[in-house]
Amino acid sequence: MDETELHPLYNVPQIQVTYRHPVPIFQRPKIRCSEDAARIARETWDVNRIELVEQFKILLLDRNYSCLGISEIATGGIAGVLTDRRIIFATALLSKATSIILLHNHPSGVLAASEPDKKMTRELFAAGKVLDIHVADHMILTSNKYYSFADEGIMPD
């Protein structure tokens, strides 16, 4: 093999990250309180599924708490959903989010935060610190109510 020929092992594709937001900054909804976040989440949630299966989404925010978008991370079953932390932060990094709000629904209608919900919040909060992405809140939604970890004072410090 001649030196100018590359072995197939070295023929690696280049990865390029781009970002374009179709909505001008001044037109993006701003999150001032948990009620604003719950309203945006409900507008994007499939009403036919909120009482059927558990879903996990993130609300992506810029430095001014303007909404960059909402992303569905995972859909589970009746009693739970598995979330991949790498997907959460990859999505946040690719959208240039500086803060995120974690969102999931409880099809049962029970708004209490479970121990696994609290544990995951602590873990994601710690991971966010490493990446300089603030996990501002974790909200549990039902078809007509919500529970905010921040409002209840149980977000990690």
N, C-alpha and C positions, 0 to 999 in steps of 0.2 A: 504494500500500500504506500502510495506516495504521500509526502507530508502535507500536501495541499488538500487531500481528501480527508474529511472528518469521519470518524467512526460513528455509526448510528447512535451510539450511546451519548455522544456529544451534540447531537442534533436536537437541542432543547428549545421549545417555543418560548418566545419572550412574552411576559405578562405586562400589560399596560392597564393602569387604572385611570378612568376618566369620570368626570362628574358634571352633570348639567341638570339644573332644577328649572322646570318650565314655568314656575310661578315666581314673579318678582318678590323680593323680600318684603316690601310694604304691603303685599296682599296675603301673606301667609297668616293663618290664625295664630294668635299668641295664647300661651297657656299661663294664666294668672293664678289659677287655683285648681283643685282636684275636680271641681264641677266642669271646668272647661275641658279637661282631659277626658272625663267620662262622656261628655257630649260628643266629642270627636270620635271616641272609640265606638260609641253606640251608632253613630252615623255610618260607620264602615263595617260594623258587625252584621253578619247575615242573621236576621231575626228568626229565620227558620231553623237555625242551628244553636242559638244561644242557650236553649233549654234542652238540647239534644246531646251535644258532645262538647267536651272541654277543648278550648283553643287557647293558644298563647301567642300574644302579639307584643310588639314594642312600638311606642310612640317616640319618634326621633325628633330631637330639638336642637336648635342652634344656640349660640351663646346668649341670645336675648329671649330664650324660651319660645321662639317662633317655631311653628310646626314644619318640619322638613318632610314628614310623611309618617305613615303607619305601615308596619310590615308584619305579616303573619309568619310566625316562626314554626309553629307546629299545630297539628290537630290530633287529638287523642280519642279516648273513648268516653263513656258515660262518667267514669269516676276519676279520670286523670289524663295528663298529657306529659309526654317526655320532651324536655327541651334540651337542645344542644347549645351549650354556652358559646361554643365557637361560632355558630351561626348568628347568635345574638350580637356578638361583638364584631364579627365580620361585616354584618349589615350596618351597624353603627359607624364603623370606620369608613366604609365605602360611601356612606351618605354624608360624611363630614359632621356627624352629630357630636356635640360636646356634652349632651345630656340625653338620657333615655328614661322613659316611664314604662315599667313592666306592666302588662295587662293580661289577665286571664279571666275566664268566666267559670262559674260553678253552676252546671246544669241543674243541680239539686235545688238551687235557689237559696242555699245557706251562705251567708256572707262572712262567716267566721274564717279567719286565716288559720290554716292547719300548720302543724309543726314543720312538715316538708316545705310548705310555702315560705315560712319564716327562714328556714335553713337555706333554701335556694336564694332568697333575697340577700342574706348575709354574704353568701358566696359570690353572687353577682356584683354586689356592692364592692367587695374586696377586689375582684377582678377588674372592675371599672376604675378603681383607684390606680391600679398599675398602668392602665391604658389611658389615664386622664379623661375618662368618660364618666360623668357623674350619673349614678343611678338615683334619680330624684324621687321616685315613688314606685310602689307596686300596688296596683289596684285590682280588686276582684269585682267582676260585674255579674249582675243577673239581669233579667229582662227589664227591670224597672228601678233597680237600686245599685249602689256601688259601695265598696269598702276601700278606704285609702290608708295604706300603712303610714304615710306621712301625717295625715290628719289625726291618726290614732297614736302618734308618737312612738311607733315601733320600727321606724327606719334605723338602720345602723348609723353610728357616728363616724 
